[in-house]
Amino acid sequence: MKGSAQKFLNKAIRNNGKPRIINIDKSGANTVGIKTWNKRSFSRKKIKIRRVKYLNNIIEQDHRSIKRRVAISTEFKEF
């Protein structure tokens, strides 16, 4: 789990740039991935981890409609 979280974080930072703060839930893999990034980072500014449930829920709600469309389209692929 830690390896996949680290790979995802590396890809997200490469595509979008380094964030100041990341909102996450209580996922241990994500926490370890961010802490590993901070240890390996050469810059002084580290990524802050913010575990605020309502902020994470707002982010999750933002892409709810996309989740529905993907779930509907994947149902008919296998017969």
N, C-alpha and C positions, 0 to 999 in steps of 0.2 A: 504494500500500500504506500509506503513512504516513497519508494522509487517512482511510482506513477504520479504521485502528488508533486514530486520534485520536477519530473519531466513536464507536467502540465504548467507548473509555475514558470519554468524556464521558457517554454514556448509562448506563454501569455506575455511575459516581460519582453521577449524578443519582438513580438508583433505589436505590442501596445506601449511599451516603455515601462519604466519602473514606477510603481505607485508609491505614494507616501504612506497610505494606510490601506489595509485589507480587512474587510468585514467577513468574518467566518462564524460558523456555529462551533460547537465543541468537538470538532473533528480532530483527532490526534494526528492523523497523517498530514493534514494541511498545516497544522501548527509546526510539526517537525520539518516539513518542507520549507516553510518560511524562515524558521530559525537556521536551517542549513544554508539557505541563500544569504542570510545576514552574516553568517560566519565566513562564507566564501567571498563576500562582496568586498571590493577594494575601496569603495567610497565610505565616507564618514557617516552619511545619512543611511540609517537602517529602515527597513520596512516595519511599520508598527502594526501589531495585530490588535484588532478591536473585536471583542466578542460581545456584541450587543444584539440580542435576539430580534428585537423589532426592526433594526436596520437591515439585518440579514433577510428577514421576511419581506421587507419592501423590495429588496433586490430580487428575491425569488418570485414575487408576484409580478415583477416587471416582464418576465418572459413566460408567463403562464399560457398565453395564447399560442405561442410557438410550440410549447410542449403538447398542447391539444392537437395541433395540426400534424405534428410528427407522429403522435400516437395513433391517430386515425389513418394516416398513410401507411403505416407499417403493418396494419392488421391484415391486409389483403395480399401481401407479397407471397405467402406460401399457401398452396392448395393441397 
